[in-house]
Amino acid sequence: IAGLASASASRHRFEEAEHFATRAVRLQHDRLAPQHPGMLEPLGILATIWRTQGRVQKSLQMLDRILQIQRSSLPHGHPHISTTLNNLAYLLLEEKRSQESMPLLKEAVQSAARCLGAGHE
């Protein structure tokens, strides 16, 4: 169902995409613990849909939830955490909330540098 949500979103059919993504979240929630990494894909799709629709507060809340799940279920320094930090920070920057975004950007860059190694360009 998450795939249907992504496909619908890519065709700019956001109401349909949101329906599929919400259904995927419910199905995963019924099968998995709320903090299980299997929740990440449909939650990420919802965050993207809401961001695209300009529903920034909902997207920020979802990205925060995703980050919490990642921090509790993935190893420290996992590249997905860096990506979520980056996405969250840039959305905050778009909202003129630079004070909140800068620590996230700094953490994302430091984490990515650790993952990629010293000589990566």
C-alpha positions, -999 to 999 in steps of 0.1 A, spaced: 0 0 0 29 23 7 39 18 -30 5 29 -41 9 60 -19 42 68 -35 29 62 -70 -1 85 -64 20 112 -50 44 111 -80 13 118 -102 3 147 -79 -28 128 -67 -22 139 -31 -56 131 -16 -53 95 -29 -17 93 -19 -26 105 16 -54 79 18 -30 50 9 -2 63 31 -25 66 61 -38 31 55 -3 18 53 5 35 86 -25 19 102 -17 -16 89 19 -13 100 8 0 134 -16 -30 139 13 -54 131 43 -37 146 53 -17 177 48 21 173 86 26 173 94 -3 149 115 8 119 89 -8 96 68 23 104 93 46 87 84 42 51 47 51 53 54 78 78 80 93 55 56 92 26 30 111 47 56 137 57 65 142 21 29 145 10 21 171 37 52 191 29 43 192 -8 8 203 1 21 231 23 10 214 55 42 223 71 33 218 108 20 182 101 51 174 81 74 187 109 56 167 135 59 136 113 96 141 106 101 145 144 83 112 150 104 96 123 136 109 139 125 95 173 119 61 158 152 61 139 171 72 170 156 44 190 158 16 164 188 23 142 225 24 152 240 57 161 253 75 130 230 56 106 228 75 73 190 75 74 192 96 106 214 121 89 189 124 60 160 129 84 179 156 103 187 173 71 151 172 59 138 185 92 164 213 93 157 224 57 119 225 64 126 246 95 148 269 74 120 273 48 98 284 77 123 310 88 131 290 120 169 291 116 175 290 154 159 255 155 174 243 122 211 250 128 217 224 155 200 198 133 220 208 103 252 206 123 244 172 136 234 160 101 267 172 86 288 156 115 269 124 112 273 122 74 310 130 77 314 101 102 295 77 79 314 87 47 349 89 62 376 116 62 386 116 25 351 116 10 342 146 -12 
